[in-house]
Amino acid sequence: MVDQQRPRRSCLAVPGSSQKMIDKARTLPADQVFLDLEDACAPLAKPDARKTIVASLNEGGWGDKARVVRVNDWTTEWTYRDVTEVVEGAGANLDCIMLPKVQTPEQVVALDFLLTQIEKTMGYEVGKIGIEAQIENALGLNNVNAIATASPRVETIIFGPADFMASINMKSLVVGEQPPGYDVGDAYHYILMRILMAARAHDKQAIDGPYLQIRDVDGYKRVAGRSAALGFDGKWVLHPGQIDAANEVFSPKQDDYDHAENILDAYEFYTSEAGGRRGAVMLGDEMIDEASRKMALVISGKGRAAGMSRANVWTPPEA
């Protein structure tokens, strides 16, 4: 079965036509690498890029990274060959297919059907390969809830800002930054929240798209901080210099992680027989209860996924 909760703090985009960049990606600390057959791959380069991707996936060396391939969207002539060649050739070493420009749930269903046929033909475990759905225009956003539930393979809902900005005639050429004249609030807040609500309602991950000013790490952190604050699980990175920033922004602070784990330990103790079977207690100067436990689970889950270790461990009071 697919794994909807694998870490995706940093999702590194790599042109599928560049063996050099693919080899470099293996060595980088990104949670996910997606080998791109769409925008980062010129039309004439796509057939050979499929072969490069298959060989690179089968060679291994990816460690714990999620291995993803972004195919072309269903309106193009390349999509079915992208899927069949890549999955038939390297399906055993592939975690997900990313489908760009998803507009309707039927497009996800079509990919699901094709993947199932290939898995059965090749003898792969049926349903193992996940789907990442990229929302890049108004119709896709209007249908995002149905897209999230179109297939049990769906693991993530991704915001694609560049195409989305063009699709709604936004007055900006700087992807990820606020459009000129929008001086109060965040022009992307509604879009991000729609994607986040669809993802959370159906236990999927929500991923923010790229920040194209690749040398401006401070700008990347600022923009990533907005989606991280809302609850997004990660963001695309287009350059190795953005990876550490993404991993930092989408991981809890050490103090927050320690506090969350301590809440969980304390609440488990105090609700037990030994702790007095209490439902609301004080942890230092803070009252904790069942709602506190649920909030702590979110932070602890992100910290554990990031491989964090506790620096401050709560211990029960002596009887």
SERO-4910 file (N, C-alpha, C, O; in steps of 0.05 Angstrom, whole numbers):
BEGIN
 pado doro    nc1    nc2    nc3   cac1   cac2   cac3    cc1    cc2    cc3    oc1    oc2    oc3
  Met    A     17    -24      0      0      0      0     18     25      0     41     25      9
  Val    A      6     47    -10     21     72    -11     25     83     17     11     77     36
  Asp    A     46    100     19     53    112     45     48    142     43     64    157     33
  Gln    A     24    151     53     17    179     52     34    197     69     34    221     66
  Gln    A     48    186     89     61    202    109     91    201    108    104    208    128
  Arg    A    103    193     86    132    193     84    142    222     86    127    240     76
  Pro    A    165    228     97    174    256    100    177    269     72    188    258     53
  Arg    A    168    294     71    171    310     46    177    339     52    165    357     39
  Arg    A    194    345     72    200    372     78    212    387     54    205    409     48
  Ser    A    230    373     41    244    384     18    240    365     -6    247    342     -5
  Cys    A    228    376    -27    222    360    -51    238    371    -75    231    392    -86
  Leu    A    260    358    -81    280    368   -100    272    361   -129    269    338   -136
  Ala    A    270    382   -145    264    379   -174    290    374   -189    309    390   -186
  Val    A    291    354   -206    315    347   -221    307    341   -250    290    324   -255
  Pro    A    319    355   -270    312    349   -298    319    320   -304    341    310   -300
  Gly    A    299    305   -315    304    278   -322    323    273   -345    332    251   -350
  Ser    A    330    295   -358    348    293   -381    377    298   -373    395    296   -390
  Ser    A    382    304   -348    410    311   -339    421    289   -320    414    288   -297
  Gln    A    438    272   -331    450    251   -315    467    263   -293    468    253   -270
  Lys    A    480    285   -299    497    298   -279    481    308   -255    489    303   -232
  Met    A    458    321   -260    442    330   -238    429    307   -223    426    309   -198
  Ile    A    422    286   -237    410    263   -223    430    250   -205    424    243   -182
  Asp    A    455    247   -214    476    236   -197    481    253   -173    486    243   -151
  Lys    A    481    280   -176    485    298   -154    462    295   -134    467    296   -110
  Ala    A    438    292   -144    414    291   -126    416    268   -107    406    270    -84
  Arg    A    429    246   -115    431    223    -97    446    230    -71    441    219    -50
  Thr    A    464    249    -73    481    256    -50    470    278    -32    482    284    -11
  Leu    A    448    289    -39    437    312    -25    417    304     -4    403    283     -7
  Pro    A    414    320     17    396    312     40    367    320     36    354    327     56
  Ala    A    356    318     12    328    323      7    312    299     16    321    276     13
  Asp    A    288    304     26    270    282     34    259    267      9    256    243      9
  Gln    A    255    282    -12    244    271    -36    259    283    -60    266    306    -61
  Val    A    262    266    -81    273    275   -106    252    267   -128    244    244   -129
  Phe    A    245    287   -144    228    279   -167    243    286   -193    252    308   -197
  Leu    A    245    265   -209    258    267   -235    237    276   -255    217    263   -259
  Asp    A    243    299   -268    222    313   -283    223    307   -313    243    310   -326
  Leu    A    200    299   -323    196    295   -352    179    317   -364    174    318   -388
  Glu    A    170    336   -347    152    357   -357    168    383   -363    184    383   -381
  Asp    A    164    404   -348    174    430   -355    205    432   -357    216    446   -373
  Ala    A    218    416   -340    248    417   -339    261    401   -361    285    398   -362
  Cys    A    244    389   -378    254    370   -398    244    379   -426    219    379   -430
  Ala    A    261    387   -444    253    396   -470    238    374   -486    245    351   -482
  Pro    A    219    381   -503    204    361   -518    222    340   -533    217    316   -531
  Leu    A    243    350   -546    259    331   -561    276    313   -543    286    293   -551
  Ala    A    279    321   -517    296    306   -499    280    285   -483    291    268   -470
  Lys    A    253    286   -484    236    269   -468    241    239   -472    243    224   -453
  Pro    A    242    229   -497    245    200   -501    271    190   -488    270    169   -475
  Asp    A    293    203   -492    318    194   -480    318    198   -450    330    183   -435
  Ala    A    304    219   -440    302    224   -411    288    201   -397    295    194   -375
  Arg    A    268    190   -410    254    167   -397    274    144   -392    274    132   -371
  Lys    A    291    139   -412    311    117   -409    331    124   -387    340    107   -372
  Thr    A    339    150   -386    358    159   -365    346    155   -337    359    146   -319
  Ile    A    321    162   -335    307    160   -309    305    130   -300    310    124   -277
  Val    A    297    113   -319    294     85   -312    321     73   -302    322     60   -282
  Ala    A    343     79   -317    369     69   -309    377     80   -282    388     66   -266
  Ser    A    372    106   -278    380    119   -252    365    108   -229    377    104   -207
  Leu    A    339    102   -232    324     91   -210    333     62   -204    335     55   -180
  Asn    A    339     47   -224    347     19   -220    376     17   -210    383     -3   -198
  Glu    A    392     37   -214    419     37   -203    420     40   -173    439     32   -160
  Gly    A    398     52   -162    397     55   -133    414     78   -122    421     96   -137
  Gly    A    420     76    -96    436     96    -83    420    120    -74    431    141    -68
  Trp    A    393    116    -72    376    138    -64    371    140    -34    358    158    -24
  Gly    A    381    121    -19    377    121     10    348    120     18    333    104      7
  Asp    A    340    137     37    313    138     46    296    158     31    273    163     39
  Lys    A    306    170     10    291    190     -5    267    178    -18    268    155    -28
  Ala    A    245    193    -19    222    185    -35    230    189    -64    239    211    -72
  Arg    A    226    169    -81    234    170   -109    208    174   -126    190    157   -127
  Val    A    208    197   -140    184    205   -154    191    213   -182    213    224   -187
  Val    A    174    209   -201    177    218   -229    153    236   -236    130    227   -233
  Arg    A    159    260   -245    137    277   -255    134    272   -285    153    277   -300
  Val    A    111    262   -293    105    258   -321     92    283   -332     88    302   -318
  Asn    A     86    283   -358     71    305   -370     42    302   -365     32    281   -358
  Asp    A     27    324   -369     -2    323   -362    -18    310   -385     -8    307   -407
  Trp    A    -42    302   -378    -58    286   -396    -66    300   -423    -75    287   -441
  Thr    A    -62    326   -424    -69    340   -449    -47    338   -470    -51    347   -493
  Thr    A    -24    326   -463     -2    324   -482     -1    296   -494    -15    278   -486
  Glu    A     16    293   -514     20    267   -528     41    250   -514     45    227   -523
  Trp    A     53    259   -493     75    245   -481     68    228   -456     83    210   -449
  Thr    A     45    233   -445     39    223   -418     39    192   -417     51    180   -399
  Tyr    A     25    180   -435     22    150   -432     48    136   -436     54    116   -423
  Arg    A     66    147   -453     92    135   -457    110    141   -432    126    124   -424
  Asp    A    107    165   -421    121    171   -396    115    150   -375    133    138   -363
  Val    A     90    145   -370     81    126   -349     89     98   -356    101     84   -339
  Thr    A     83     89   -380     88     60   -386    118     54   -386    127     34   -376
  Glu    A    134     71   -398    163     66   -400    176     67   -372    192     50   -366
  Val    A    169     87   -357    182     90   -331    173     69   -311    189     57   -297
  Val    A    147     63   -310    137     44   -290    144     16   -299    151     -1   -282
  Glu    A    141      9   -324    149    -18   -333    179    -22   -328    187    -44   -320
  Gly    A    195     -1   -333    224     -5   -331    235     -3   -302    255    -15   -296
  Ala    A    221     13   -285    233     17   -258    212     18   -236    217     30   -215
  Gly    A    189      6   -241    167      7   -221    175     -4   -194    164      5   -174
  Ala    A    193    -23   -193    201    -35   -168    218    -15   -151    220    -19   -127
  Asn    A    228      5   -164    246     25   -151    234     53   -152    249     72   -152
  Leu    A    208     54   -153    194     80   -156    172     82   -134    157     62   -129
  Asp    A    171    105   -121    151    108   -100    125    121   -110    103    113   -102
  Cys    A    128    142   -127    104    156   -136    107    167   -164    130    171   -174
  Ile    A     85    171   -177     83    187   -202     70    213   -195     49    214   -182
  Met    A     83    235   -203     71    262   -200     57    269   -225     69    269   -247
  Leu    A     31    276   -223     15    284   -246     11    315   -245     -3    324   -227
  Pro    A     22    330   -264     18    359   -264     -8    367   -276    -22    352   -290
  Lys    A    -16    392   -270    -39    405   -282    -64    389   -280    -80    386   -299
  Val    A    -68    377   -256    -93    361   -252   -116    380   -250   -116    399   -234
  Gln    A   -137    375   -266   -160    392   -266   -186    378   -256   -204    391   -246
  Thr    A   -187    352   -260   -211    337   -253   -203    311   -239   -181    301   -244
  Pro    A   -221    299   -223   -214    274   -211   -211    251   -232   -197    232   -227
  Glu    A   -225    254   -254   -223    234   -275   -194    230   -285   -186    209   -294
  Gln    A   -179    252   -285   -151    250   -293   -134    233   -274   -116    218   -283
  Val    A   -140    235   -249   -127    218   -229   -136    189   -232   -120    170   -231
  Val    A   -162    184   -237   -172    157   -241   -159    145   -265   -152    121   -264
  Ala    A   -155    160   -287   -143    149   -311   -114    140   -305   -106    119   -314
  Leu    A    -99    156   -289    -72    148   -282    -72    123   -264    -56    105   -267
  Asp    A    -91    122   -246    -94     98   -228    -99     73   -245    -86     53   -241
  Phe    A   -117     75   -264   -123     52   -282    -98     43   -297    -92     19   -298
  Leu    A    -83     62   -308    -59     55   -323    -38     42   -305    -26     22   -313
  Leu    A    -34     54   -281    -15     42   -263    -23     13   -255     -6     -4   -253
  Thr    A    -48      9   -250    -58    -17   -243    -52    -38   -265    -43    -60   -259
  Gln    A    -58    -30   -290    -52    -48   -312    -23    -55   -314    -16    -78   -318
  Ile    A     -6    -35   -311     23    -40   -312     32    -58   -289     48    -77   -293
  Glu    A     23    -52   -265     30    -68   -241     22    -97   -245     38   -116   -239
  Lys    A     -2   -102   -255    -11   -130   -260      6   -143   -281     14   -166   -278
  Thr    A     12   -129   -302     28   -140   -324     56   -147   -316     67   -168   -323
  Met    A     68   -129   -300     96   -133   -292     99   -149   -267    122   -156   -259
  Gly    A     77   -156   -253     79   -171   -229     87   -155   -204     96   -166   -184
  Tyr    A     82   -128   -206     87   -111   -182     63   -113   -163     41   -121   -171
  Glu    A     68   -105   -138     46   -103   -119     26    -82   -128     34    -59   -133
  Val    A      1    -90   -132    -19    -71   -142    -25    -50   -121    -31    -56    -98
  Gly    A    -23    -25   -129    -29     -3   -111     -5      9    -96     -8     28    -81
  Lys    A     18     -3   -100     42      6    -85     51     34    -94     61     49    -77
  Ile    A     49     40   -119     59     65   -130     38     87   -124     15     85   -133
  Gly    A     47    108   -111     29    129   -104     26    150   -126     40    149   -146
  Ile    A      7    168   -122      3    191   -140      5    217   -125     -6    220   -104
  Glu    A     20    236   -137     21    263   -127      7    281   -147     14    282   -170
  Ala    A    -14    295   -138    -31    311   -155    -23    340   -152    -24    352   -131
  Gln    A    -16    353   -175     -7    381   -175    -30    399   -185    -40    395   -207
  Ile    A    -38    418   -168    -59    437   -175    -47    462   -186    -32    476   -173
  Glu    A    -54    468   -211    -41    491   -225    -60    510   -239    -50    527   -254
  Asn    A    -85    507   -235   -104    527   -247   -130    527   -231   -134    512   -212
  Ala    A   -147    546   -239   -172    551   -224   -190    526   -223   -202    520   -203
  Leu    A   -193    512   -246   -210    489   -247   -200    467   -228   -215    454   -214
  Gly    A   -174    463   -228   -162    443   -209   -168    450   -180   -174    432   -164
  Leu    A   -165    476   -173   -171    484   -146   -200    480   -139   -206    471   -117
  Asn    A   -218    486   -157   -246    482   -152   -253    453   -147   -272    447   -133
  Asn    A   -237    435   -160   -243    406   -158   -224    392   -138   -222    368   -138
  Val    A   -209    408   -122   -187    395   -106   -197    374    -87   -183    355    -82
  Asn    A   -221    378    -75   -230    358    -56   -236    332    -70   -229    310    -60
  Ala    A   -248    333    -94   -254    309   -109   -228    296   -119   -226    271   -121
  Ile    A   -209    313   -126   -183    302   -135   -169    287   -112   -157    266   -117
  Ala    A   -171    297    -88   -158    284    -65   -169    257    -60   -155    240    -49
  Thr    A   -194    253    -67   -208    227    -61   -211    210    -86   -225    189    -85
  Ala    A   -199    217   -108   -204    203   -133   -191    175   -133   -200    158   -148
  Ser    A   -171    171   -117   -157    145   -117   -143    142    -90   -133    161    -79
  Pro    A   -143    118    -79   -128    113    -54    -98    116    -58    -83    117    -38
  Arg    A    -89    118    -83    -61    122    -88    -52    151    -82    -28    155    -78
  Val    A    -70    169    -81    -62    197    -77    -48    201    -50    -60    195    -29
  Glu    A    -24    211    -51     -9    216    -27     -6    246    -20     -7    254      3
  Thr    A     -4    263    -41      1    291    -36    -16    308    -55    -23    299    -77
  Ile    A    -23    332    -46    -34    353    -63    -14    375    -63     -5    385    -42
  Ile    A     -6    384    -87     16    403    -91      6    428   -104     -9    428   -123
  Phe    A     15    451    -93      9    477   -105     30    483   -127     54    483   -121
  Gly    A     21    488   -151     39    496   -173     35    525   -179     18    532   -195
  Pro    A     51    543   -167     45    571   -168     48    585   -195     32    602   -202
  Ala    A     69    577   -210     74    592   -235     51    590   -255     40    610   -264
  Asp    A     43    565   -261     20    562   -280     -5    572   -268    -23    583   -282
  Phe    A     -8    570   -241    -33    580   -228    -35    610   -231    -56    621   -237
  Met    A    -12    624   -226    -12    653   -229    -20    661   -257    -35    680   -261
  Ala    A    -10    647   -277    -17    653   -305    -46    647   -310    -60    662   -325
  Ser    A    -57    626   -299    -84    617   -304   -105    637   -294   -127    638   -304
  Ile    A    -98    652   -273   -117    671   -261   -110    700   -268   -122    718   -257
  Asn    A    -91    703   -286    -83    730   -295    -71    747   -273    -76    771   -272
  Met    A    -56    734   -255    -44    750   -233    -22    768   -244     -7    760   -261
  Lys    A    -21    792   -234     -2    812   -243     25    809   -230     32    825   -213
  Ser    A     40    789   -238     66    785   -226     82    766   -244     71    748   -256
  Leu    A    108    771   -245    126    752   -259    146    739   -239    163    724   -248
  Val    A    142    745   -213    160    734   -193    145    712   -178    129    718   -161
  Val    A    152    687   -184    137    664   -173    142    662   -143    165    660   -135
  Gly    A    121    662   -128    123    658    -99    121    684    -83    115    684    -59
  Glu    A    126    707    -96    124    732    -82     97    745    -87     82    737   -105
  Gln    A     90    764    -70     64    777    -73     63    794    -98     83    807   -106
  Pro    A     40    795   -112     38    811   -136     38    841   -129     29    849   -108
  Pro    A     49    857   -148     49    886   -143     21    897   -137      2    890   -151
  Gly    A     19    914   -117     -7    925   -110    -21    910    -88    -40    921    -75
  Tyr    A    -13    885    -82    -25    870    -61     -9    874    -35     10    859    -29
  Asp    A    -16    896    -21      2    905      1     -7    896     28      6    903     48
  Val    A    -30    882     30    -40    873     56    -47    843     54    -61    835     36
  Gly    A    -36    827     72    -43    799     72    -26    783     53     -5    792     44
  Asp    A    -36    759     46    -22    741     28    -40    733      5    -62    722      9
  Ala    A    -32    740    -19    -49    735    -43    -54    705    -48    -72    697    -62
  Tyr    A    -37    688    -36    -39    659    -40    -53    645    -17    -57    620    -18
  His    A    -62    660      3    -73    647     26    -97    629     20    -99    607     29
  Tyr    A   -116    640      4   -140    624     -2   -132    598    -17   -143    577    -11
  Ile    A   -114    600    -36   -106    577    -51    -93    556    -33    -99    532    -34
  Leu    A    -74    565    -17    -60    547      1    -80    533     21    -78    510     26
  Met    A    -98    549     31   -117    538     50   -136    518     37   -143    497     49
  Arg    A   -145    523     13   -162    504     -2   -147    477     -5   -159    456     -1
  Ile    A   -122    479    -13   -106    454    -17   -102    440     10   -104    416     12
  Leu    A    -96    456     31    -91    444     57   -116    430     68   -114    408     79
  Met    A   -139    443     65   -164    431     76   -170    405     61   -178    386     74
  Ala    A   -167    405     35   -172    380     20   -153    358     29   -160    335     31
  Ala    A   -127    365     32   -108    345     41   -114    335     69   -114    310     73
  Arg    A   -118    353     88   -123    344    115   -149    329    119   -151    311    135
  Ala    A   -169    336    103   -195    323    106   -193    293     98   -210    277    105
  His    A   -173    287     81   -171    260     71   -144    247     76   -136    229     62
  Asp    A   -129    257     97   -104    246    106    -83    245     84    -69    225     81
  Lys    A    -81    266     69    -60    269     49    -40    291     59    -46    305     77
  Gln    A    -17    292     45      2    313     52     -3    337     33    -11    333     10
  Ala    A      3    361     43      1    385     27     30    396     23     45    401     42
  Ile    A     36    401     -2     63    409     -9     62    436    -24     46    439    -43
  Asp    A     78    455    -16     80    481    -29     99    479    -53    117    462    -53
  Gly    A     94    496    -73    110    495    -97    136    511    -95    144    518    -73
  Pro    A    148    516   -118    176    527   -118    177    557   -113    158    571   -116
  Tyr    A    201    565   -105    209    593   -103    232    597   -123    253    586   -119
  Leu    A    227    612   -144    246    612   -167    271    629   -163    290    626   -178
  Gln    A    271    647   -142    295    662   -137    315    645   -121    317    648    -97
  Ile    A    328    627   -136    343    605   -122    367    615   -106    376    600    -88
  Arg    A    377    639   -111    400    649    -95    390    663    -70    407    668    -52
  Asp    A    365    669    -68    355    684    -45    344    665    -24    320    660    -23
  Val    A    362    655     -8    353    635     12    336    648     34    317    635     44
  Asp    A    342    672     41    325    686     61    297    690     50    277    686     65
  Gly    A    294    696     24    268    698     12    254    672     12    229    670     17
  Tyr    A    268    651      6    257    624      7    246    617     34    224    607     37
  Lys    A    262    623     55    253    617     82    228    633     89    210    623    102
  Arg    A    227    658     81    204    675     87    179    664     74    158    662     87
  Val    A    180    657     49    157    646     35    149    618     45    126    613     49
  Ala    A    169    602     50    164    575     60    152    576     88    135    560     96
  Gly    A    160    597    104    150    600    131    120    604    131    107    596    151
  Arg    A    109    617    111     80    621    110     65    595    107     46    590    122
  Ser    A     73    578     88     58    553     85     64    534    108     47    519    116
  Ala    A     88    535    119     94    518    142     77    526    166     68    509    181
  Ala    A     73    552    169     57    562    192     28    552    189     15    547    209
  Leu    A     18    550    165     -9    540    161    -11    510    167    -32    501    175
  Gly    A     10    495    163     10    467    168     19    450    144     16    425    145
  Phe    A     30    462    123     40    447    100     63    429    109     77    435    128
  Asp    A     66    407     94     86    387    102    114    392     89    134    382     99
  Gly    A    115    408     68    140    412     55    137    431     31    116    441     25
  Lys    A    160    435     17    160    453     -5    181    444    -25    201    431    -18
  Trp    A    176    450    -50    196    444    -71    221    459    -67    222    482    -57
  Val    A    243    447    -76    269    460    -77    280    457   -105    278    435   -117
  Leu    A    290    478   -117    300    478   -144    330    478   -145    342    476   -167
  His    A    343    482   -122    372    484   -121    382    473    -94    368    475    -74
  Pro    A    405    460    -94    415    448    -69    416    468    -46    413    460    -23
  Gly    A    420    494    -52    422    514    -31    396    518    -16    396    530      5
  Gln    A    373    509    -27    347    512    -14    340    488      4    321    490     19
  Ile    A    355    467      2    347    442     16    349    445     46    329    439     60
  Asp    A    371    455     57    374    458     85    352    478     96    342    474    118
  Ala    A    346    498     80    326    517     89    298    504     91    284    508    111
  Ala    A    292    487     72    266    473     73    265    454     96    245    453    111
  Asn    A    286    438    100    287    419    122    284    433    149    272    423    168
  Glu    A    296    457    151    294    472    176    266    483    180    254    480    202
  Val    A    255    496    160    229    510    162    207    490    168    189    496    183
  Phe    A    208    466    156    186    447    159    191    426    180    177    406    182
  Ser    A    211    431    197    216    415    221    209    432    245    212    456    244
  Pro    A    200    419    267    195    435    291    221    446    303    242    435    299
  Lys    A    219    468    318    241    477    334    247    456    355    228    442    364
  Gln    A    272    454    364    279    434    384    262    437    409    252    417    420
  Asp    A    258    462    419    243    466    444    214    457    439    201    446    457
  Asp    A    203    463    416    175    455    410    172    425    409    153    413    419
  Tyr    A    192    412    396    191    383    394    193    370    422    178    352    428
  Asp    A    212    379    439    214    369    466    188    373    481    179    355    495
  His    A    177    397    479    152    403    493    129    384    484    114    375    501
  Ala    A    127    380    459    106    362    448    109    334    459     90    321    468
  Glu    A    134    324    459    138    297    469    133    295    499    122    275    509
  Asn    A    140    316    513    134    317    542    104    318    548     95    306    567
  Ile    A     89    333    532     60    333    535     49    305    532     32    296    547
  Leu    A     58    291    511     48    264    506     55    245    529     38    229    538
  Asp    A     80    247    539     87    229    561     72    236    586     62    218    600
  Ala    A     69    262    592     55    270    616     26    263    615     14    253    635
  Tyr    A     13    267    592    -15    261    590    -20    231    592    -40    222    604
  Glu    A     -3    216    580     -5    186    582     -3    178    612    -18    160    621
  Phe    A     15    190    626     19    183    654     -6    191    671    -17    174    686
  Tyr    A    -14    216    668    -35    226    686    -62    214    680    -80    214    697
  Thr    A    -67    204    656    -92    191    650    -92    161    658   -113    148    656
  Ser    A    -69    151    666    -66    123    674    -75    119    703    -80    138    718
  Glu    A    -76     94    711    -83     88    739    -62     99    758    -68    111    778
  Ala    A    -36     96    750    -15    106    767    -15    136    770     -6    147    790
  Gly    A    -24    150    749    -24    179    749    -49    191    760    -52    216    761
  Gly    A    -68    175    768    -92    185    780   -116    187    762   -137    198    769
  Arg    A   -114    177    737   -136    176    718   -148    204    714   -173    208    713
  Arg    A   -131    224    712   -140    252    708   -140    259    679   -122    251    664
  Gly    A   -159    275    671   -162    283    643   -151    311    637   -146    317    614
  Ala    A   -147    327    657   -136    354    654   -117    359    677   -126    358    700
  Val    A    -92    365    671    -72    369    692    -53    392    685    -55    402    663
  Met    A    -37    399    704    -17    420    699     10    407    691     19    389    705
  Leu    A     22    417    670     49    411    663     65    436    665     65    453    647
  Gly    A     79    440    688     91    465    693     69    486    697     52    483    715
  Asp    A     70    508    682     50    529    684     28    526    663     11    544    660
  Glu    A     27    503    650      8    499    628    -12    476    634     -4    455    644
  Met    A    -38    482    630    -57    460    632    -58    444    606    -60    456    584
  Ile    A    -57    418    609    -59    401    585    -82    382    588    -90    374    610
  Asp    A    -94    375    565   -117    357    564   -116    342    537    -96    342    524
  Glu    A   -139    330    530   -140    314    505   -134    331    481   -120    322    462
  Ala    A   -143    356    480   -137    373    458   -107    379    456    -96    381    434
  Ser    A    -95    382    479    -66    387    480    -51    362    468    -32    365    453
  Arg    A    -61    339    474    -49    314    464    -50    314    433    -30    307    420
  Lys    A    -73    321    422    -76    320    393    -57    340    380    -45    334    359
  Met    A    -55    364    391    -37    384    380     -8    374    382      8    378    364
  Ala    A     -1    362    405     26    352    409     33    330    389     56    327    380
  Leu    A     13    314    382     18    292    363     28    303    336     44    290    323
  Val    A     17    325    328     25    337    303     54    345    303     69    338    285
  Ile    A     62    359    324     90    368    326    109    344    330    130    344    317
  Ser    A    102    326    347    119    303    351    122    286    326    143    276    319
  Gly    A    100    284    311    101    269    286    120    281    266    135    267    252
  Lys    A    119    307    263    138    321    245    166    318    254    185    314    238
  Gly    A    171    320    281    197    317    291    209    289    288    232    286    280
  Arg    A    192    269    292    201    242    289    207    236    259    227    223    253
  Ala    A    190    246    242    195    243    213    221    256    204    234    246    186
  Ala    A    228    277    218    253    292    212    277    279    225    300    288    221
  Gly    A    273    258    241    295    244    254    306    259    279    329    255    286
  Met    A    289    276    291    298    291    314    300    274    339    285    255    342
  Ser    A    318    282    357    321    269    383    315    289    405    319    313    402
  Arg    A    304    279    427    296    296    449    320    306    465    339    290    470
  Ala    A    320    331    472    341    342    488    331    346    517    348    351    535
  Asn    A    306    345    521    294    349    548    271    330    552    250    332    539
  Val    A    275    311    571    255    289    574    241    293    601    253    295    622
  Trp    A    214    293    600    198    295    624    198    268    639    196    247    626
  Thr    A    199    270    665    197    246    681    174    249    701    169    270    712
  Pro    A    159    227    706    136    229    725    145    236    753    168    229    761
  Pro    A    129    250    768    136    257    796    137    232    813    123    212    808
  Glu    A    154    233    833    155    209    850    131    208    868    120    228    876
  Ala    A    122    184    873     98    180    889    103    189    918     86    187    935
***
